[in-house]
Amino acid sequence: MNCSRRPLPPAPYAALLVVSLLLATPLSAQNDGGRTLVTADRLIDGLGVMHEPGALLILNERIVAVGDDATGASWEQRVDLGDATILPGLIDLHTHLTDAEDAYWEQVLVTTTPSEAALYGAANALTTLRSGFTTVRDMGPAWSFTDVDLRNIIDEGTLPGPRMMVAGNYVSATGGAGDARQFSIYVDVPVVQNLADGVDEVRTAVRTNLKHGADFIKILATGAVLSQGIPPGAQQYSDEELEVAVIEAGRWDRFVAAHAHGAEGIKAAIRAGVRTVDHGSMMDDEGIQMLLAQDFTYYVPTLYVGVIVPREGASMGIPEAQIQRSTEMMRYRNATFRRALEAGLPIGFATDAGVFPHGQNAREFAIRVENGEDPMDAITAATSLNARIMGWENDVGSLEPGKFADVVAVPGNPLDDISSMERVFFVMQGGAVVRHDRER
Ligand SMILES: [Zn+2]
């Protein structure tokens, strides 16, 4: 199955203007028709190769040359970043951009409005872009389809933000993870319909989400940590329900992303043919072997969120029982990641930003490296591997001629100190500079 969707929009040039007005910073590399040469002491191309020194030549919204080919060419503007490393724009496969940080998601439907979600979404999109994430796969809002609107507004160039691939609406079983209507039986929010039980309702939910602008389907294969519903270790959808979601999405040439913590739900999702197993916390050795035996489904863990929720969950408004679930899950998450690494699985890069503050996405790098991943491999995961998982590898994910000029820079060398990924000071998206801090 391929996972194409509508073509990526061209560079959001209007974003340049909006950001420059908002931040009142001088822009060093506006593409006014000429070629821009970006140089630094180092460049990592997203495919595992380090160039020293680093050079990148850009014309309009695309890259035209890299390395020696770029240095030897003529240019009209030059941006020299000095003792820094140039990287492809980063990609996060699991964000919730329209989630406000001051509202706990199970209360969102009775305490907030969709317009609040939209406004937070606009702010969070800018924060995420400025932290170096030029592309995200957004895994669903509490207020259905607010992510579709956010994507459209960014794509048309009205607001700055990452290139977004969106889920539109969760597909959840009654009483399970993703059931946002955790109210008394006498209370309802009829406008939000994300529950589907049985094969027929799941098929209808998939069709409804795609009809209303979703790029892919997010399904909750198991319970969740941050939910009062069925426990995270339990499979909440039957094999048949998961299969019909994949089959129906396939008819639309789209893929399914499965939220899954428990081992049985993970294996059912792999058997069904989902594109990604998100979180994957309790994946057992059989699950790892199943992934190794095929090349369509990817394990996409979210490790940093498992650290921050036990530590700061109370101040984030998360109920005590759910913080407890997260603490218990910590026993599994990192160990599963290490076993997957040892087995040689490709591991997608994701965070669950929105549960913790947007813009802190790059903290996932350090925890992956602490758990044994080579820093270059972590960078490859967050760039070219993620682009391949999304089906966007022709446009983003590496610094190669023909790709969008989505470029970030961090001080020093991230292979020596991976935490430098948290100190992005330069961001270009589609050839337009959206951030260039003079002080570092
Ligand atoms: Zn999530």
Boltz pocket constraint, residues with backbone or C-beta under 6 A from the ligand:
constraints:
  - pocket:
      binder: B
      contacts: [[A, 94], [A, 95], [A, 96], [A, 139], [A, 352]]
      max_distance: 6.0
